[in-house]
Amino acid sequence: MASMTKEELSEHLKKLDFCMFSTRGASNRMTTRPMSSNGDVEYDGDS
């Protein structure tokens, strides 16, 4: 797998319109929701 810088990763993320975000609650039930960056991606170390 090739390595990339944070800036390169940010450039790739700008091309994505949405992703699916999944969490598992206290009852162990999986919940998934769509998320969008709206094309506003500037990598600052937070996800």
Buried (B, 14 or more C-beta within 10 A) or exposed (E): EEEEEEEEEBEEBBEEEEEEEEEEEEEEEEEEEEEEBEEEBEBEEEE
